Amino acid sequence: MDIPRESMARQKMIRRIVSGAVLVVVIVLITVALSRLQPAAPSVDKSTLLIEPVKRGLMLRQVRGPGTLVPEEIRWIPAATQGRVERRLVLPGTSVKADTVILELSNPDVEQAYVDAELQLKAAEADTKNLRAQLDTDLLNQRAVAATVLSDFRQAKLQAEVDSQLAKEGLQSDLLLKKSVLRAEELKTRNEIEEQRLAIHEESVKARLAAQQAQVDQRRALYDLRKKQLDSLKVRSGVDGTLQLLPVDVGQQVTIGANLARVANPHRLKAEIRIAETQAKDVLIGQVASIDTRNGIVLGRVTRIDPSVQNGTRTVDVTLEGALPSGAVPDLSVDGTIELERLPDVVFVSRPVQGQANSTVGLFKLTEDGSEAVRVQVKLGRTSVTTIEILDGLKVGDRVILSDMSAQDAVNRIRLQ
């Protein structure tokens, strides 16, 4: 009969406990070791990346924006009077002179008002002629009366002198002498009165003619106004150029002040460039600009900056200084580049996708053998259209990835294949 030994059972139990403890320690050590291992760097196809070296030298600060060519001289032709469009004599795109008739309007009220004003002017002119003839007759009669009184005065004066001489010689009585003297004095007074009456009559003639002439001038001013309104029914361009717009149709009723046409000089164009409001703060009047018409590049200078912001942009006017290429017409879409300043000796690189001025970003810098790229913190400075200044984090000759690497935000190292 077998007798169980207690010492053997205890040894087996101890071996099992020791083995379990060792296994647990081994598992813990393996887990710690694995947790400390860095994850494998993801691989990226090198041919899909934009890689550029860091450079030192001249950096041009520029801003760019889309825009359009617009005429420097634009004339909107408003309706001077209300009317109905009867004919369109010129179509958009046609060259016109200042006296070219573009539209013909009709308005019976304007035509009738012109006829009435013409008749009133003729009537006023006829009244003036009639009044002048009548006043001239009255003036002649007054002058005749004055002349008669003057003649009688002179005769009476002469007779008084003769009677005085005869009285001195005793050949004439004193009574007749006194009578001659009294008559001469009476006619002298009448002559003075007639002279005053003639002067007053002449002033009266001038005043009445002036009043009548004022009525004629008033009628003529009204006639000129009605004639101008009648002439305005034939809408003329007013300037030499090209008819751009004709936004009215035959039969349409137009009101006073409505825009009937737009004429512009196609040979004097300027560019209106829309610059982002964050970049427009550095744009100054007089800066050099280049306008890409997609058929050639024209140089120009900034002449005006719109003080207001619209849709996140500010409009900058550029006056063109070079010859326009063929096909440069109003409303043509263009791209404008404005040179802000020249930085003669700076470290710069081509502008990355997410590079903003005066910011710090993480960029992947290639290792010496080019097999991997490591993320480094780079401090950026001033920006341009295609380049950006490097203040810290990179040196000349370093190669960096400029492509969008947002998919690798979670890693600091990548492998390049």
C-alpha positions as CSV (number, residue, x, y, z in Angstrom):
1,M,0.0,0.0,0.0
2,D,1.4,3.4,-1.1
3,I,1.7,6.2,1.4
4,P,1.6,9.8,0.1
5,R,4.5,12.0,1.0
6,E,3.6,15.6,2.0
7,S,7.1,17.0,1.1
8,M,6.8,16.1,-2.6
9,A,3.4,17.9,-2.9
10,R,4.8,21.0,-1.3
11,Q,7.8,21.1,-3.7
12,K,5.5,20.9,-6.7
13,M,3.4,23.7,-5.5
14,I,6.5,25.9,-4.9
15,R,7.8,25.2,-8.4
16,R,4.4,26.2,-9.9
17,I,4.3,29.5,-8.0
18,V,7.9,30.3,-9.0
19,S,7.2,29.5,-12.6
20,G,4.1,31.6,-12.6
21,A,5.9,34.6,-11.0
22,V,8.7,34.3,-13.6
23,L,6.2,34.2,-16.4
24,V,4.4,37.3,-15.1
25,V,7.7,39.2,-14.7
26,V,8.7,38.2,-18.3
27,I,5.4,39.4,-19.6
28,V,5.7,42.7,-17.8
29,L,9.2,43.3,-19.0
30,I,8.2,42.5,-22.6
31,T,5.3,44.9,-22.3
32,V,7.5,47.7,-21.0
33,A,10.0,47.2,-23.7
34,L,7.4,47.2,-26.4
35,S,5.8,50.4,-25.0
36,R,9.2,52.2,-25.2
37,L,9.8,51.3,-28.8
38,Q,9.0,54.1,-31.3
39,P,6.4,53.3,-33.9
40,A,7.7,52.7,-37.4
41,A,7.9,55.9,-39.5
42,P,5.3,56.0,-42.3
43,S,6.5,55.9,-45.8
44,V,5.7,58.7,-48.4
45,D,6.4,58.6,-52.1
46,K,9.1,61.2,-52.7
47,S,8.0,61.8,-56.3
48,T,4.7,63.3,-55.0
49,L,6.4,65.9,-52.8
50,L,7.6,69.4,-53.5
51,I,11.1,69.7,-52.1
52,E,13.1,72.9,-52.2
53,P,16.4,74.0,-50.7
54,V,16.8,77.0,-48.4
55,K,18.6,79.9,-50.1
56,R,20.2,83.2,-49.3
57,G,20.1,86.3,-51.5
58,L,17.8,88.8,-53.0
59,M,14.1,88.2,-52.1
60,L,11.4,90.2,-53.8
61,R,8.3,90.8,-51.7
62,Q,5.2,90.8,-53.9
63,V,1.5,90.5,-53.6
64,R,-0.8,89.1,-56.3
65,G,-4.4,89.3,-57.1
66,P,-6.9,88.9,-59.9
67,G,-8.5,91.9,-61.7
68,T,-9.9,93.3,-64.8
69,L,-9.0,96.0,-67.4
70,V,-11.2,99.0,-67.3
71,P,-11.2,102.2,-69.3
72,E,-9.7,105.3,-67.6
73,E,-12.4,107.4,-69.2
74,I,-15.9,106.2,-69.0
75,R,-19.0,108.3,-69.9
76,W,-22.5,107.2,-69.0
77,I,-25.1,108.9,-71.2
78,P,-28.2,109.6,-69.2
79,A,-31.6,110.5,-70.5
80,A,-32.1,114.2,-70.5
81,T,-35.8,113.9,-70.9
82,Q,-38.5,111.2,-70.7
83,G,-39.3,109.4,-73.9
84,R,-39.8,106.2,-75.8
85,V,-37.0,104.5,-77.7
86,E,-37.7,104.6,-81.4
87,R,-34.5,103.4,-82.9
88,R,-31.1,102.0,-81.9
89,L,-28.7,103.4,-84.6
90,V,-25.4,102.0,-83.1
91,L,-24.6,98.6,-81.6
92,P,-22.1,97.9,-78.8
93,G,-18.5,97.6,-80.0
94,T,-18.9,100.3,-82.6
95,S,-16.5,103.2,-82.7
96,V,-18.3,106.5,-82.3
97,K,-17.5,110.2,-82.5
98,A,-18.7,112.9,-80.1
99,D,-21.7,113.8,-82.4
100,T,-22.7,110.3,-83.3
101,V,-26.4,109.7,-82.7
102,I,-26.8,106.4,-80.8
103,L,-30.5,106.4,-80.0
104,E,-33.6,108.2,-81.2
105,L,-36.4,108.9,-78.6
106,S,-39.8,110.3,-79.1
107,N,-41.9,112.5,-76.7
108,P,-45.0,114.4,-78.1
109,D,-45.1,116.6,-75.0
110,V,-41.5,117.8,-75.6
111,E,-42.2,118.4,-79.3
112,Q,-45.4,120.5,-78.5
113,A,-43.5,122.4,-75.8
114,Y,-40.8,123.3,-78.3
115,V,-43.4,124.6,-80.8
116,D,-45.2,126.7,-78.1
117,A,-41.9,128.2,-76.9
118,E,-40.9,129.1,-80.5
119,L,-44.3,130.8,-81.1
120,Q,-44.0,132.7,-77.8
121,L,-40.5,133.9,-78.7
122,K,-41.6,135.1,-82.1
123,A,-44.6,136.9,-80.5
124,A,-42.3,138.6,-77.9
125,E,-39.8,139.7,-80.6
126,A,-42.7,141.1,-82.7
127,D,-44.0,143.0,-79.6
128,T,-40.5,144.4,-79.1
129,K,-40.3,145.7,-82.7
130,N,-43.8,147.3,-82.4
131,L,-43.0,148.9,-79.1
132,R,-39.6,150.2,-80.4
133,A,-41.4,151.8,-83.4
134,Q,-44.0,153.4,-81.2
135,L,-41.5,154.7,-78.8
136,D,-39.3,156.0,-81.6
137,T,-42.3,158.0,-82.9
138,D,-43.2,159.4,-79.5
139,L,-39.6,160.4,-79.0
140,L,-39.4,162.1,-82.4
141,N,-42.6,164.0,-81.6
142,Q,-41.1,165.1,-78.2
143,R,-37.9,166.2,-79.9
144,A,-39.9,168.2,-82.5
145,V,-41.8,170.0,-79.7
146,A,-38.5,170.7,-77.9
147,A,-36.9,172.0,-81.1
148,T,-39.9,174.3,-81.7
149,V,-39.7,175.8,-78.2
150,L,-36.0,176.2,-78.6
151,S,-36.5,178.1,-81.9
152,D,-39.1,180.3,-80.4
153,F,-36.9,181.1,-77.4
154,R,-34.0,182.0,-79.6
155,Q,-36.2,184.3,-81.7
156,A,-37.7,185.9,-78.6
157,K,-34.2,186.4,-77.2
158,L,-33.0,188.0,-80.4
159,Q,-36.1,190.3,-80.5
160,A,-35.5,191.4,-76.9
161,E,-32.0,192.3,-77.8
162,V,-33.1,194.4,-80.8
163,D,-35.8,196.1,-78.8
164,S,-33.3,196.9,-76.1
165,Q,-31.0,198.5,-78.6
166,L,-33.8,200.5,-80.1
167,A,-35.0,201.6,-76.7
168,K,-31.5,202.9,-75.9
169,E,-31.7,205.0,-79.1
170,G,-35.2,206.2,-78.3
171,L,-36.7,204.4,-81.2
172,Q,-38.7,201.9,-79.1
173,S,-41.0,202.4,-76.1
174,D,-40.2,200.9,-72.7
175,L,-43.5,199.0,-72.8
176,L,-42.6,197.0,-75.9
177,L,-39.2,196.4,-74.5
178,K,-40.6,194.9,-71.3
179,K,-43.0,192.8,-73.4
180,S,-40.1,191.4,-75.5
181,V,-38.1,190.6,-72.4
182,L,-40.9,188.8,-70.7
183,R,-41.6,186.7,-73.8
184,A,-37.9,185.7,-74.0
185,E,-37.9,184.7,-70.3
186,E,-41.1,182.7,-70.7
187,L,-39.7,180.8,-73.7
188,K,-36.5,180.2,-71.9
189,T,-38.4,178.5,-69.0
190,R,-40.4,176.5,-71.5
191,N,-37.2,175.5,-73.3
192,E,-35.7,174.2,-70.1
193,I,-38.9,172.3,-69.3
194,E,-39.0,170.7,-72.7
195,E,-35.3,169.7,-72.4
196,Q,-36.1,168.0,-69.1
197,R,-39.2,166.4,-70.6
198,L,-37.2,165.1,-73.5
199,A,-34.5,163.6,-71.2
200,I,-37.2,161.9,-69.1
201,H,-38.8,160.6,-72.2
202,E,-35.6,159.1,-73.5
203,E,-35.0,157.4,-70.1
204,S,-38.5,156.1,-70.2
205,V,-37.9,154.7,-73.7
206,K,-34.8,152.9,-72.5
207,A,-36.7,151.4,-69.4
208,R,-39.6,150.2,-71.5
209,L,-37.4,148.6,-74.1
210,A,-35.3,147.0,-71.4
211,A,-38.4,145.5,-69.8
212,Q,-39.6,144.3,-73.1
213,Q,-36.2,142.9,-73.9
214,A,-36.2,141.0,-70.6
215,Q,-39.4,139.3,-71.7
216,V,-37.8,138.4,-75.0
217,D,-34.8,137.0,-73.2
218,Q,-37.0,135.0,-71.0
219,R,-38.9,133.6,-74.0
220,R,-35.6,132.9,-75.7
221,A,-34.2,131.0,-72.6
222,L,-37.4,128.9,-72.5
223,Y,-37.1,128.3,-76.3
224,D,-33.4,127.3,-75.9
225,L,-34.4,124.9,-73.1
226,R,-37.2,123.3,-75.2
227,K,-34.9,123.1,-78.2
228,K,-32.2,121.4,-76.1
229,Q,-34.8,118.9,-74.8
230,L,-36.0,118.3,-78.3
231,D,-32.4,117.8,-79.5
232,S,-31.8,115.4,-76.5
233,L,-34.3,113.0,-78.1
234,K,-31.4,112.2,-80.4
235,V,-29.0,110.7,-78.0
236,R,-25.3,111.4,-78.9
237,S,-22.2,109.9,-77.5
238,G,-20.6,113.2,-76.4
239,V,-17.0,111.8,-76.6
240,D,-14.9,109.9,-79.0
241,G,-14.6,106.2,-78.1
242,T,-16.3,102.8,-78.3
243,L,-19.9,102.1,-77.4
244,Q,-19.7,99.5,-74.7
245,L,-23.2,99.1,-73.4
246,L,-26.7,99.9,-74.7
247,P,-29.0,98.6,-72.1
248,V,-32.3,99.8,-73.7
249,D,-34.5,98.2,-76.4
250,V,-36.8,99.7,-79.0
251,G,-40.2,100.5,-77.6
252,Q,-38.9,100.9,-74.0
253,Q,-40.0,103.9,-72.0
254,V,-37.2,105.7,-70.2
255,T,-37.3,108.3,-67.5
256,I,-35.1,111.3,-66.9
257,G,-31.7,110.3,-65.6
258,A,-31.8,106.7,-66.7
259,N,-28.6,105.4,-68.2
260,L,-29.0,104.9,-71.9
261,A,-25.5,104.0,-73.0
262,R,-21.8,103.8,-71.9
263,V,-19.0,105.0,-74.1
264,A,-15.3,104.5,-73.2
265,N,-11.9,105.2,-74.7
266,P,-10.5,101.6,-75.4
267,H,-7.0,102.9,-75.9
268,R,-6.6,104.2,-72.4
269,L,-7.0,101.3,-70.0
270,K,-6.1,100.7,-66.4
271,A,-6.1,97.6,-64.2
272,E,-8.2,97.2,-61.1
273,I,-6.6,94.5,-59.0
274,R,-8.3,92.9,-56.0
275,I,-5.7,92.3,-53.2
276,A,-6.5,90.3,-50.0
277,E,-7.1,92.7,-47.1
278,T,-4.3,91.1,-45.1
279,Q,-1.8,91.8,-47.8
280,A,-3.0,95.2,-49.0
281,K,-1.7,96.9,-45.9
282,D,1.8,97.0,-47.5
283,V,0.7,98.4,-50.8
284,L,1.6,102.0,-51.5
285,I,0.9,104.5,-54.3
286,G,3.8,104.5,-56.8
287,Q,4.9,100.9,-56.4
288,V,5.8,99.0,-59.5
289,A,3.3,96.4,-60.8
290,S,3.1,94.0,-63.7
291,I,-0.2,93.0,-65.3
292,D,-0.5,89.6,-67.0
293,T,-3.1,89.8,-69.7
294,R,-2.4,86.2,-70.7
295,N,-1.2,87.5,-74.0
296,G,1.7,89.5,-72.6
297,I,2.8,91.4,-69.5
298,V,2.4,95.2,-69.2
299,L,4.2,97.2,-66.6
300,G,2.5,99.9,-64.5
301,R,2.3,101.7,-61.2
302,V,-0.1,101.8,-58.4
303,T,-2.1,105.1,-58.6
304,R,-5.1,104.5,-56.2
305,I,-6.0,102.2,-53.3
306,D,-9.6,101.8,-52.3
307,P,-10.0,102.7,-48.6
308,S,-12.9,100.2,-48.1
309,V,-12.9,96.4,-48.0
310,Q,-15.3,94.4,-50.1
311,N,-15.6,90.6,-49.9
312,G,-12.3,90.4,-48.1
313,T,-10.3,92.4,-50.7
314,R,-9.3,95.9,-51.5
315,T,-9.2,97.3,-55.0
316,V,-5.9,98.7,-56.3
317,D,-5.8,100.8,-59.5
318,V,-2.7,100.3,-61.6
319,T,-2.0,102.7,-64.5
320,L,-0.4,100.9,-67.4
321,E,2.8,102.4,-68.7
322,G,3.7,100.0,-71.5
323,A,2.1,99.3,-74.8
324,L,-1.0,97.1,-74.6
325,P,-0.8,93.7,-76.2
326,S,-3.2,92.6,-78.9
327,G,-6.5,91.5,-77.5
328,A,-6.4,93.8,-74.5
329,V,-9.9,95.1,-74.2
330,P,-12.1,96.5,-71.4
331,D,-13.4,93.9,-68.9
332,L,-10.6,91.5,-69.8
333,S,-9.6,89.3,-66.8
334,V,-6.0,89.8,-65.8
335,D,-3.6,88.9,-62.9
336,G,-1.6,91.7,-61.2
337,T,1.6,91.4,-59.2
338,I,2.7,94.4,-57.1
339,E,6.3,94.7,-55.9
340,L,6.4,95.7,-52.3
341,E,10.1,95.8,-51.5
342,R,13.5,94.2,-52.3
343,L,15.2,92.4,-49.5
344,P,18.9,92.2,-50.5
345,D,20.4,89.5,-48.2
346,V,17.9,87.2,-46.4
347,V,17.5,83.5,-45.9
348,F,14.4,82.3,-47.7
349,V,12.6,79.4,-49.2
350,S,9.8,78.8,-51.6
351,R,6.5,79.4,-49.8
352,P,5.0,76.2,-48.2
353,V,1.4,75.4,-48.3
354,Q,0.7,76.5,-44.8
355,G,3.3,79.2,-44.3
356,Q,2.0,82.5,-43.0
357,A,3.9,85.7,-42.2
358,N,5.5,86.0,-38.8
359,S,4.4,82.6,-37.6
360,T,6.1,79.3,-36.4
361,V,5.3,76.1,-38.3
362,G,6.5,72.6,-38.4
363,L,8.3,71.6,-41.6
364,F,9.8,68.3,-42.6
365,K,13.6,68.7,-43.3
366,L,15.3,66.0,-45.2
367,T,18.2,64.1,-43.7
368,E,21.6,64.2,-45.4
369,D,21.1,61.0,-47.4
370,G,17.5,62.0,-48.3
371,S,16.0,58.8,-47.1
372,E,14.0,60.3,-44.3
373,A,12.6,63.7,-43.2
374,V,12.3,65.0,-39.7
375,R,9.9,67.7,-38.5
376,V,11.5,70.9,-37.3
377,Q,10.0,74.1,-35.9
378,V,10.7,77.0,-38.2
379,K,10.1,80.6,-37.5
380,L,8.9,82.5,-40.6
381,G,9.2,86.2,-41.3
382,R,8.0,88.3,-44.2
383,T,6.2,86.7,-47.1
384,S,5.9,87.2,-50.8
385,V,3.9,85.6,-53.5
386,T,6.1,82.5,-53.9
387,T,8.8,82.9,-51.2
388,I,9.0,83.4,-47.5
389,E,11.7,84.6,-45.1
390,I,13.3,82.1,-42.7
391,L,14.2,83.7,-39.3
392,D,15.1,80.5,-37.3
393,G,15.1,76.7,-37.6
394,L,16.7,76.2,-41.0
395,K,20.0,77.1,-42.6
396,V,21.1,77.6,-46.1
397,G,21.2,74.4,-48.0
398,D,18.6,72.5,-46.0
399,R,16.0,70.8,-48.1
400,V,12.4,71.0,-46.8
401,I,9.1,69.6,-48.0
402,L,6.7,72.3,-49.1
403,S,3.8,70.1,-49.9
404,D,0.7,69.7,-47.7
405,M,1.7,67.3,-44.9
406,S,-1.4,67.5,-42.8
407,A,-1.9,63.8,-43.1
408,Q,1.4,63.3,-41.2
409,D,0.6,65.6,-38.3
410,A,0.8,62.8,-35.8
411,V,4.4,61.8,-36.6
412,N,7.7,63.6,-36.5
413,R,9.6,61.4,-38.9
414,I,8.7,60.0,-42.3
415,R,10.5,57.7,-44.7
416,L,10.9,58.7,-48.3
417,Q,10.6,56.1,-51.0
